[in-house]
């Protein structure tokens, strides 16, 4: 393996990106639908569902550092991290289907089943995604090439999110024929098959090039002890907890927002004007209409799926706008630096997200426009944050002479899972506290809780994200210095 910073081919970057596309079939389903699946399909009370998510995701979070340490010590002819992407592929697919199946058991049995399958899925997610994420730090040492790699990764992730956010609920309705439990199981079987194929392609098309110093002594105690002296790691760990807490809290509440708060007549009017209704005039007989209908993206004659189709349109169209932001990230970061762009992006995102609380239920067009503004400013931050994690690994090596790629990524992922755990649980607790009842007309208090949980509360946590970025001290100049000095060190031990 070469220790030189190295350009990556299109094939390798694209192949690597498919691994994150696969991960997002679980991640995005978890963010958008897992809470509502547990409450409205499996039949679990919202507070219990929130607690269940907390248990599963906290277990997953605590497993991440262990997985990072294991990956750092893995030695195969394929590298340290790539093999795990392959080894976990088929078990991932099987458990993914089981986690969204509905057994015909009592409430206690359903709770136990949901807890067990959720823990298994989260464990496999860690065993796969922790080594996968660490690959960013070992495929190349070039900081700009890492940003490009992260951009490829998140373009693929956006496409997966578009598919999941846009097609999941319509496919559940289409494949289930009124039986949501059957629809969920069949839809997840389709997503699981796609995941397995993507993981195999990622394994076959990527290579690991950056190695630790062969003289480096293995010490788990020192690996984790060094983190507490690493200021950039502390900032990014705290940022990650709050960042993903927001994604889980807001993402898990958005479908409730569309189903119970948004004016269904106004939403139907928008969908009808776009030709997404069975009563949309001559357009309704076109080929495109039939294609959309095959995926359940057309409002039926009885208007029973207005909220699902509207939510799918909301997700799919906003992801296209997010993609524009992601594509700008490399240019912006090279010109202004990753830290500066991330601060600006998160600051504007926070404002736009908080403004949702002011919208009345019939302001459907404004909801879409405000969401487009939010995701356009959020988009550039997505690949930059993951590229920054690789910079933290370099900073630790630069300071200590020890490279602990797996441990650093694993602890960051621990923060990610902890944030998801808290965000999902807090959303469930808040909904229950405000009086939410599944599949019923909601009270004014419950609607207020839904609005607050997808706007004001997550915005408060994004303020902490901004503070963490302000405290993060690796700017553009120091980043380049670290890259150059590490390249020289690697030349020395590689020749030795």
C-alpha positions in Angstrom: 0.0 0.0 0.0 1.2 3.5 -0.8 1.5 6.1 1.8 1.3 9.0 -0.6 -1.7 11.2 -1.0 -3.4 9.8 -4.1 -6.1 10.7 -6.6 -9.0 8.3 -6.9 -10.6 7.1 -10.1 -14.3 7.7 -10.8 -15.0 4.0 -10.5 -13.5 3.8 -7.0 -15.3 7.0 -5.8 -18.6 5.8 -7.3 -18.2 2.3 -6.0 -17.4 3.6 -2.5 -20.5 5.9 -2.6 -22.8 2.9 -3.1 -21.9 1.7 0.4 -23.5 4.8 1.9 -26.4 4.6 -0.5 -27.1 1.1 1.0 -26.7 2.4 4.6 -29.3 5.1 3.9 -32.0 2.5 3.0 -31.8 1.7 6.8 -30.8 5.1 8.1 -33.4 7.1 6.3 -36.2 4.6 7.0 -35.2 4.7 10.6 -35.2 8.6 10.6 -38.5 9.0 8.7 -40.7 6.0 9.4 -39.5 3.8 12.3 -41.4 5.7 15.0 -44.6 5.8 13.0 -44.2 2.2 12.0 -44.0 1.2 15.6 -47.0 3.3 16.7 -49.3 3.1 13.7 -48.5 -0.4 12.3 -47.1 -2.5 15.1 -49.4 -0.8 17.5 -47.0 0.3 20.2 -47.7 3.4 22.4 -45.6 6.4 21.3 -43.8 6.7 24.6 -42.9 3.0 24.6 -41.8 3.2 21.0 -39.5 6.1 21.9 -38.0 4.2 24.8 -37.6 1.2 22.6 -35.7 3.2 20.0 -33.5 4.7 22.8 -32.5 1.2 24.1 -31.7 -0.1 20.6 -29.7 2.9 19.5 -27.9 3.4 22.7 -26.7 -0.3 22.5 -25.6 0.4 19.0 -23.8 3.5 20.1 -21.9 1.7 22.8 -21.0 -1.0 20.3 -19.4 1.4 17.9 -16.1 2.1 19.9 -15.7 -1.7 20.3 -16.2 -2.2 16.6 -13.7 0.6 15.8 -11.1 -1.1 18.0 -11.8 -4.4 16.3 -11.5 -2.9 12.8 -8.2 -1.2 13.7 -6.8 -4.6 14.6 -8.3 -6.5 11.7 -5.6 -7.8 9.3 -6.5 -9.3 5.9 -5.2 -9.2 2.4 -8.1 -6.8 1.6 -7.2 -4.4 4.4 -8.6 -3.6 7.8 -12.0 -2.0 6.9 -13.2 -3.3 3.5 -13.8 -6.9 4.6 -16.5 -5.8 7.1 -18.6 -4.3 4.4 -18.7 -7.7 2.6 -19.0 -9.9 5.7 -22.1 -8.1 7.0 -24.0 -7.7 3.7 -26.3 -10.7 3.8 -27.0 -10.7 7.6 -27.9 -7.0 7.1 -30.4 -7.8 4.4 -32.1 -10.6 6.5 -32.4 -8.6 9.7 -33.6 -5.5 7.8 -36.7 -7.4 6.7 -37.3 -8.9 10.1 -37.1 -5.5 11.8 -40.1 -4.3 9.8 -42.2 -7.4 10.1 -45.3 -7.5 12.3 -45.8 -10.8 14.3 -49.3 -11.6 15.4 -48.4 -11.6 19.1 -49.6 -9.7 22.1 -48.3 -6.3 23.1 -45.6 -7.7 25.3 -44.5 -10.1 22.6 -44.5 -7.3 20.0 -42.4 -5.1 22.3 -39.8 -7.9 22.8 -39.7 -8.7 19.1 -39.3 -5.0 18.1 -36.6 -4.5 20.7 -34.6 -7.6 19.6 -34.8 -7.0 15.9 -34.0 -3.3 16.4 -30.9 -4.2 18.4 -29.8 -6.8 15.8 -30.2 -4.3 13.0 -28.3 -1.6 14.8 -25.5 -4.0 15.7 -25.1 -5.0 12.0 -25.3 -1.3 11.1 -22.3 -0.6 13.3 -20.4 -3.6 12.2 -20.8 -2.4 8.6 -20.9 1.3 8.8 -18.1 2.0 11.3 -15.4 0.3 9.1 -17.1 1.8 5.9 -16.9 5.3 7.3 -13.2 4.8 8.4 -12.3 3.9 4.8 -12.5 7.7 3.9 -9.4 8.1 6.0 -7.3 5.3 4.4 -8.3 5.5 0.7 -6.3 8.7 0.2 -4.3 11.2 2.2 -5.2 14.2 0.0 -7.6 16.5 1.9 -9.3 17.9 -1.2 -9.7 14.4 -2.7 -11.3 13.3 0.5 -13.9 16.1 0.1 -14.5 14.9 -3.4 -14.9 11.4 -2.2 -17.3 12.5 0.5 -19.3 14.5 -2.2 -19.6 11.3 -4.3 -20.7 9.4 -1.1 -23.4 11.9 -0.3 -24.7 12.3 -3.8 -25.3 8.5 -3.7 -26.8 8.9 -0.2 -29.1 11.7 -1.4 -30.3 9.4 -4.2 -31.0 6.6 -1.7 -32.8 9.1 0.6 -34.9 10.3 -2.4 -35.9 6.7 -3.1 -36.7 5.9 0.5 -38.4 9.2 1.3 -40.4 9.2 -2.0 -41.3 5.6 -2.6 -41.5 3.8 0.8 -45.0 4.8 1.9 -46.5 4.6 -1.6 -45.0 1.1 -2.0 -46.2 0.0 1.4 -49.8 1.0 0.3 -49.4 -0.5 -3.2 -47.8 -3.8 -2.1 -49.9 -4.2 1.0 -53.3 -3.7 -0.7 -54.6 -2.2 2.5 -52.5 -4.4 4.8 -49.8 -2.2 6.0 -47.9 -5.0 7.8 -47.6 -6.9 4.6 -46.7 -3.8 2.7 -43.9 -2.9 5.0 -42.4 -6.4 4.9 -42.4 -6.6 1.1 -41.1 -3.0 0.7 -38.2 -3.7 3.1 -37.4 -7.0 1.2 -36.9 -4.9 -1.9 -34.7 -2.3 -0.1 -32.7 -5.1 1.5 -31.9 -6.7 -1.9 -30.6 -3.4 -3.2 -28.4 -3.0 0.0 -26.7 -6.4 -0.4 -25.8 -5.7 -4.1 -24.4 -2.2 -3.2 -22.2 -3.5 -0.4 -20.7 -6.1 -2.7 -19.9 -3.5 -5.4 -18.3 -1.3 -2.7 -16.0 -4.1 -1.6 -15.0 -5.0 -5.1 -14.2 -1.4 -6.3 -12.3 0.1 -3.4 -8.7 -0.1 -2.0 -7.0 0.9 1.3 -3.8 2.9 0.9 -3.0 4.7 4.2 -1.4 2.6 6.9 -0.3 3.4 10.5 3.4 3.4 11.3 4.4 -0.3 11.5 6.2 0.5 14.7 3.0 1.8 16.3 2.2 -0.2 19.4 -1.4 -1.4 19.9 -3.0 -0.1 23.1 -6.7 0.3 23.4 -6.3 2.2 26.6 -4.0 4.8 24.9 -6.3 4.9 21.8 -9.2 6.1 23.9 -7.2 8.1 26.3 -5.7 10.3 23.6 -9.2 11.3 22.5 -9.8 13.2 25.7 -6.7 15.4 24.9 -7.9 16.0 21.3 -9.8 19.3 21.1 -11.1 18.9 17.5 -12.4 15.4 18.4 -14.3 16.7 21.4 -15.8 19.5 19.3 -16.8 17.1 16.5 -18.1 14.5 19.0 -20.4 17.0 20.6 -21.5 18.4 17.2 -22.4 14.9 16.0 -24.6 14.1 19.0 -26.6 17.3 18.6 -26.6 17.1 14.8 -28.1 13.6 14.6 -30.4 14.3 17.6 -31.9 17.0 15.4 -32.2 14.7 12.3 -34.0 12.0 14.4 -36.3 14.4 16.2 -37.4 16.4 13.1 -37.3 13.5 10.7 -39.4 11.3 12.9 -42.0 14.0 13.3 -42.4 15.2 9.7 -44.9 12.5 8.7 -47.1 13.3 11.7 -46.9 16.9 10.5 -48.1 16.0 7.1 -50.8 13.5 8.2 -52.3 15.5 11.1 -51.4 19.2 10.7 -51.2 20.1 7.0 -54.5 21.0 5.5 -55.4 18.0 3.4 -57.6 19.9 0.9 -54.9 22.4 0.2 -52.3 19.7 -0.1 -54.7 17.8 -2.5 -55.1 20.9 -4.6 -51.3 21.2 -5.0 -51.0 17.5 -5.9 -53.9 17.7 -8.4 -52.3 20.8 -10.1 -49.1 18.7 -10.5 -51.0 15.8 -12.1 -50.5 13.6 -9.1 -54.2 12.8 -8.7 -56.5 10.3 -10.4 -58.7 13.3 -11.3 -56.0 15.4 -12.9 -57.5 15.7 -16.4 -55.9 14.5 -19.6 -52.5 14.2 -18.0 -53.9 11.4 -15.9 -54.0 9.0 -18.8 -50.3 9.6 -19.8 -47.5 7.1 -19.6 -45.8 9.1 -16.8 -49.0 9.0 -14.8 -49.2 5.2 -15.1 -45.6 4.9 -14.0 -46.2 7.0 -10.9 -49.3 5.1 -10.2 -47.3 1.8 -10.3 -45.3 3.1 -7.4 -48.3 4.5 -5.5 -47.5 8.1 -6.1 -50.9 9.1 -7.4 -53.7 10.2 -5.0 -56.6 7.6 -5.3 -60.2 8.5 -6.0 -61.1 8.3 -2.3 -58.2 10.6 -1.3 -57.1 8.2 1.4 -53.4 8.7 0.6 -53.1 12.5 0.2 -50.7 12.8 3.2 -48.5 9.9 1.9 -48.2 11.3 -1.6 -47.7 14.8 -0.4 -45.0 13.7 2.1 -43.3 11.7 -0.7 -43.3 14.8 -3.0 -42.0 16.9 -0.1 -39.1 14.5 0.5 -38.2 13.8 -3.1 -38.3 17.4 -4.3 -36.3 18.7 -1.3 -33.7 16.0 -1.9 -33.1 17.3 -5.4 -32.5 20.7 -3.9 -30.2 19.2 -1.2 -28.2 17.6 -4.0 -27.5 21.0 -5.5 -26.0 22.1 -2.1 -24.0 18.9 -1.9 -22.5 19.4 -5.3 -21.4 22.9 -4.3 -19.5 21.7 -1.2 -16.2 20.9 -2.8 -15.9 24.2 -4.6 -16.9 26.2 -1.5 -14.6 24.2 0.9 -11.6 24.7 -1.4 -12.2 28.4 -1.6 -13.3 29.2 2.0 -12.3 26.1 4.0 -14.6 23.4 5.4 -15.1 25.0 8.8 -16.2 28.4 7.5 -18.7 26.9 5.0 -20.1 24.5 7.7 -20.7 27.4 10.1 -22.5 29.5 7.5 -24.6 26.5 6.3 -25.7 25.4 9.7 -26.5 29.0 10.8 -28.9 29.6 7.9 -30.4 26.1 8.2 -31.3 26.8 11.9 -33.2 30.0 11.0 -35.2 28.4 8.2 -36.0 25.3 10.3 -37.3 27.5 13.2 -39.6 29.5 10.9 -41.8 26.4 10.3 -43.5 26.9 13.6 -45.1 30.1 12.2 -46.8 28.4 9.3 -50.6 27.9 9.3 -51.8 24.5 8.1 -53.1 25.9 4.8 -49.7 27.5 3.8 -48.7 24.4 1.8 -46.8 26.2 -0.9 -44.8 28.2 1.7 -44.0 25.0 3.5 -42.3 23.6 0.3 -40.5 26.8 -0.4 -39.2 27.1 3.2 -38.0 23.5 3.1 -36.1 24.2 -0.2 -34.3 27.1 1.4 -33.5 25.0 4.5 -32.0 22.1 2.5 -30.1 24.3 0.0 -28.2 25.8 2.9 -27.9 22.5 4.7 -26.7 20.5 1.7 -23.0 21.8 1.6 -22.5 20.8 5.2 -23.3 17.1 4.7 -20.1 15.9 2.9 -17.9 18.6 4.7 -18.7 17.2 8.2 -17.6 13.7 7.1 -14.5 15.1 5.5 -13.7 16.9 8.7 -13.8 13.6 10.6 -10.9 12.4 8.4 -9.1 15.6 9.2 -9.5 14.8 13.0 -7.8 11.5 12.4 -4.9 13.2 10.7 -4.7 15.8 13.5 -4.5 13.0 16.1 -1.7 11.3 14.1 0.1 14.6 13.6 0.0 15.3 17.4 0.7 11.9 18.8 2.4 9.9 16.0 -0.3 7.2 16.4 -3.0 6.7 13.7 -6.3 5.3 15.2 -8.7 5.7 12.2 -11.2 3.0 13.4 -11.4 4.3 17.0 -11.9 7.9 16.0 -14.6 7.1 13.5 -16.2 4.6 15.9 -16.4 7.2 18.7 -17.9 9.7 16.3 -20.4 7.1 15.2 -21.1 6.5 18.9 -22.0 10.2 19.1 -24.1 9.8 15.9 -26.1 6.8 17.4 -26.4 8.5 20.8 -27.9 11.5 19.0 -30.3 9.3 17.0 -31.3 7.5 20.2 -32.0 10.7 22.1 -33.7 12.4 19.2 -36.1 9.5 18.5 -36.8 9.0 22.2 -37.4 12.7 22.8 -39.7 12.9 19.8 -41.8 10.0 21.2 -41.9 11.4 24.7 -42.8 14.8 23.5 -45.6 13.5 21.3 -47.0 11.6 24.3 -46.6 14.5 26.6 -48.5 16.8 24.2 -51.3 14.2 24.0 -50.7 12.5 20.7 -53.0 9.5 19.9 -52.3 7.1 17.0 -54.8 7.1 14.1 -57.1 9.6 15.7 -58.0 13.3 15.3 -55.4 15.2 17.3 -56.1 17.9 19.9 -54.8 21.4 19.5 -52.1 20.6 22.1 -51.0 17.5 20.2 -50.7 19.5 17.0 -48.7 22.2 18.8 -46.4 19.4 20.0 -45.9 18.1 16.5 -45.1 21.6 15.2 -42.6 22.4 18.0 -40.9 19.0 17.7 -40.1 19.6 14.0 -39.1 23.2 14.2 -38.2 25.1 17.5 -36.8 22.2 19.6 -34.4 20.9 16.9 -33.3 24.5 16.1 -32.1 24.9 19.7 -29.8 21.9 19.3 -28.4 23.2 16.0 -27.3 26.3 17.9 -25.0 23.9 19.9 -23.7 22.6 16.5 -22.7 26.1 15.5 -20.9 26.7 18.8 -18.9 23.4 18.3 -17.8 24.5 14.8 -16.7 27.9 16.2 -14.6 26.0 18.8 -13.1 23.6 16.2 -9.6 24.9 15.5 -8.5 23.1 12.3 -8.9 25.8 9.7 -7.8 25.7 6.0 -4.2 26.7 6.7 -3.5 24.2 9.5 -5.3 21.5 7.4 -2.8 21.9 4.6 0.2 22.0 7.0 -0.9 18.7 8.6 -1.4 17.0 5.2 2.1 18.0 4.0 3.9 17.0 7.2 2.1 13.6 7.5 3.0 12.9 3.8 6.7 13.4 4.7 6.5 11.1 7.7 4.8 8.4 5.7 7.5 8.5 3.1 10.1 7.9 5.9 8.4 4.8 7.5 7.3 3.5 4.1 11.0 3.4 2.9 12.1 1.9 6.1 
